[in-house]
Each structure stands twice: as structure tokens, then as C-alpha cells.
Amino acid sequence: AQKITQTQPGMFVQEKEAVTLDCTYDTSDPSYGLFWYKQPSSGEMIFLIYQGSYDQQNATEGRYSLNFQKARKSANLVISASQLGDSAMYFCAMREGQGGFKTIFGAGTRLFVKA
Amino acid sequence: EAQVTQNPRYLITVTGKKLTVTCSQNMNHEYMSWYRQDPGLGLRQIYYSMNVEVTDKGDVPEGYKVSRKEKRNFPLILESPSPNQTSLYFCASSLIDRGASPLHFGNGTRLTVT
């Protein structure tokens, strides 16, 4: 069965430093996609980055990169040069390629950026 | 502007009083879904729809109904709300392609059932 695990309920990072948010997943489907979303205190959900299971290179989007280790079933989000505006809840999500279009989410990690 | 519109943003109701949360998207997305967000549990899928008149249960469908009569609209119906349905609800939509299209979310509906 699909499962997403985020083991860090909360994390602190100093402004301008890099931070890694952990995400592990479980699936038996060889075709799947991994997503990260950001939820600021205002509540909206913002898409950050996508990694496909067959993608050879790690995805990058500006200051966001996804450290994809397929054999370990991990898809960690790396935020470089943290900014105060990065303080938010971050969710890892997975969509399997077969059997519909279901997307499941992890419990989330709350990131606090300190000035 | 491309968006998913949910209404209302806030709703306080009493046990057993039927309510509907509306969701509309203007991006011609085939896929629409409802999630509820609870602390420590992340987002859990309630129902989803792959196209008009095609709906299916997610992980937590009990106590909810949906319909997809038009491509753009996907209302969530609580026939007899109970306090355990107090939550933050999100509607989301997406293209159906090879799976890379992200979900586009509405701004959420915070529901309180007393």
C-alpha cells in the first residue's frame, strides 16, 4: 500500500543556511511521482517541486532541490539559503502511476527560520 | 486568473444540519479531489473524480457525498455533519497526464461542527 512518512514534526534553521526535510515513501508501483507542497501560515497550499520515478536527475526549482534516492525510497527536500518567508508547513506527497490518480500526503514538517 | 475557488472560507454549523461546500475550477482540469487536513495527519483524501459523472472514494469517505455533473464543479456534501468532521477542507484539481501535473488547491474551508 502507498505510504508517505515525514519523521520531523518540526525543524529550526538559521536564516541563510540550507535545510533538508526528510520524506520516505513506500509503493510497489514502478511508476510514481513525488511532490512537495508548502503551506504558509495563511493556509494556502503551494506546489514547490516534482520528481518522477523514472527521472534520472534530481529535480531543482530555484532554491529548492529534491534529493531522490530511489533504492532507499527517499525524496528529501533541500532548501538552500533559507529565508524568513520559508517558515511554513511542508508536505511530501506521492501519486502512483497505476490504478487511478490518487495522491497521498505525509503528516508534514513545520519549518521555523530564525533571523 | 487560473484558480480553484472554494466557498465558504469559514463555516460553523450544528450537528445534523446538512451543508454543502462548493468548489469550482477554471482550468479545464479533468481531475478534482477533496481532502481534509487534521493536525498530525496531513491531508487525507475524501473523494476524487477523474471526469464528469466519474467519482470514487478516497481514504476517508464516510459521512461525505460528492457529485460531478459539470467538469468545473465538484461540491462536497455533508448530509448530517458530526463534530468529528470539524476540520480544514481543501478542494484540488489537476490535469490527467503522465502524472507530473501538480494539484492546484483552493484556499480551504474551515468547518466547525458543534
Interface residues (C-beta under 8 A of the other chain):
Chain A: I4 Q6 P9 S31 Y32 G33 F35 Y37 G43 E44 M45 F47 Y50 G52 F91 A93 R95 G97 G100 F101 K102 T103 I104 F105 G106 A107 G108
Chain B: Y31 S33 Y35 G40 L41 G42 L43 R44 Q45 Y48 M50 D56 G58 D59 L88 F90 A92 S94 I96 R98 G99 A100 P102 L103 H104 F105 N107 G108
